[in-house]
Amino acid sequence: MREQFQEWLNSYEPNGLHEIDVRPVASLLDALADCGDVLPADYCDQLEIPKGSTYAQAVADVRQWCATKQGQPATEPALESLDEAKARWESLLGVAVTSDEDGFLLSSPTGFPLATMAISEGPGGKYRPHFGQPVAAQEEWMKEHRERKVPERSAEDVYWEYVEKVGEEGCANAVVDYIDPSAVVEILLERIDADDLDEYLHDNLIAVFNVVSDNRDQS
């Protein structure tokens, strides 16, 4: 039935929405009234409905357009509100839609302006979008982010990040292995008390050195 619906649309000129007559295909439209499959994009363009619309949405739009054209009461409200149109397009596009002075602004999750969207009433009784490039808003966003100073990470910040991941002992050993021994000595000498270092070196080096020397002399 979906193919029959497409063939029926193919019988009209691409811009012949005003010529469409639903009476010969009333039973076909009834069968597709609840069809949740997506209508191909070319047919969405032909019907002037959003790409990604379902067959059910296309049927409802066609019926509403024909009822309006023939001066009959529409089965649904002839005109959706701006809030409803905004919500519909926000859902279809999957991006944030906010109001601005020229209509609406579509933004990425990071807040980058993707497009402007102006909405006007379409022939089917629903609002239609018109998209543009928000050049000024994009330039302003990039300027703000260039000027925003991101604090640089210190070596200490990096170290503690890895401590949280693998533990302090592993990180401490890895850092010691990473640094050249002479550099380690230079760093430590700036932090160690001179008297404490003198006592430690005397107890651990001079004593060992004397023992080694005595052993050599005896041999």
N, C-alpha and C positions, 0 to 999 in steps of 0.2 A: 504493500500500500504506500510505503514511503516513495517507491519509484513512481507510482501512479501520480502521487502528489507533485513530484518533480516534473513529470511529463506534462501535467496540467499547467504548471507554471511556465514550462518551455513553450507552450502554445501562445504565450503573450510576449510582446516585445519587452526587452530588458527594463525600459522605463514606462511600461504600460500599466502601472498599478491602477490608474483610473479606469481601465477597461475591464478589470477582473470581475467576473460574475460567478458567485459561489453556488448558484442554484443547480447547475448540472452535476456538481460534485458534492452535494450536501451529505450523502451517505459516507463518502470518503472522508470528509472533514469530521464527521461524527466518530469515525473509527480512529482517527489520529488525534482526537481532542485531548487525550490523556497520554500521548506518546512522549516519553522523556528523552528520546534519542535526539542528538544534535543535528540540526539542519545544515547541509553544506554551506560554506561561506558565500558562494556566488548567489545562492537563492536568498540568503539573508540580505545581501546587498540589493537584490531585485525588489524585495519586500520592504526595504529600508528599515530593517530591524537589526539589533546588535548581532555581530558575529558571535557564535556560540549559543544562539537561541535554539530552543527545542522545537520539534514539530508542533507540540501542543501550543507553544507560545506563538508560532507562526499562524496556526489555525485561528487562534483567538484574535490575532492582529488582523488577519484577512477578513474575518467575520465582522469585526468592529469597523474596519474601513468600509466594507460594502454596506453595512447598515447606515453608517454616516452618510455615504454617498447617495443612498436611496431615500434619505430622510426618515429612516425608521429609528425607533429607539434602540440604542445599543444594549447588548446583553450585559455590558460592564460599564462603569463610569466612563464617559467620553474623554475625560482628561484626568491624568494622574497629577498629583501635586508635585511641586519641585522637590520636596523632601522625599517623596516616593521615587522620583526619577533619580535623585542623588543616590539613594540607597540601592536602587536596582543596578546602576552603573558601578557603584563601589563594589558590589558583589560580583558582577561580571568581570571587572578588570582586576580584582584582587589587590588593589592598592588603596591607600588612604585618600579620601576626597574631602577637601576642606574648602570653605567659601572664601573668596577674595573679592576685591573690588570689581573685577571683570567677569565674575562668574564663579568657576570652581578651579581648584588647583589639585592635580594628581601628584602625589609624592611617593617616593620609595620608602622602605622601612627606616632608612637612615635620615629621611627628611629631605633628600635631594628632589627638587622640582622636576617632574618628568614631562608634564604637559598641562596646558590650560584646557578647560572644557566649558564651552558655552552651550546652554541648552535652550532649544526653541521648540514650539509645538509642531509635531509632525502630522501628516495627513491621516494617520491611523488613530489619532486621539492621544498619542503618547508623545512625550518630549523626546526630541532627537538631539544627540550631542554633536558638537563641532569642536574639533581638537586643534590646538596650536602649540607652538613651542614657547615656553616661558623664558625667553632669553634673559630678560632683566633679572628675574628671580633666580635663575641658574648662576648668573654672574655674581649676584649678591651672596648666594650660598657659598660659592667657591672662595670669594673674598673673605668671608667670615671664617671659613675653615683654614685658610692660609694664615690668617692673622692669629688664630687660636693657638696658643703655645701649649704643646704637649710636653709635659715634663719628661726628661730623659731618664731612663732607668739607670740606676747605679749598679755597680758590681754586687753590692750588698743586697739590692732588690732581687737580682738574678739568683743569688745564692739561696735566699730564703724561699724563693719560688720553688727551687729544686728540693729544698729541705722538706717542704710540704708534700712533694711527690715521692721522694725515695728515702727520706730520713736524714738526720743531721750527720750521723757517723759516716755514711757513704759519701755525702757531699764534702765533708771536711777532708777525708782522705783523697778524694778526687781533686780538690783544690790544691792540696799540697803536691800532688803528682803533677798538676798542671803548671805550677810555678817553678821556675829555675831555682835551685838551692841557694845560689848567691843572692837572688832577689828576695827569697824568704828571709835570709839573714838580715838584709838591709831593712826589710819591713819590721822584723822583730826588734832590731836594735833601737828603733825609734820608740818602742813601746815598753821596753824592759828597764827596770831600775838598775843602775850601774853596780851598786853594792850587791844586790841579789845575784846579778849575773856573775860578778867576780867570785862570790862564794860558791856558786854552782859550778863554775868552770874549774875552780881550784879543787873542789871535792871530786869532780868526775873526770877531769883531764889530768891534772898534775899528779894526783894519787895513782891513777892508772899508768901514767907515763913513768913514774918512779918505780912501780912494780915491774913494768916491762924492762926498764933499764937494769934493775937489780937482777932479774932473771938472766939477762944477756951477760952481765958481768960474771955471774956464777958459772955460766956455761963456758 
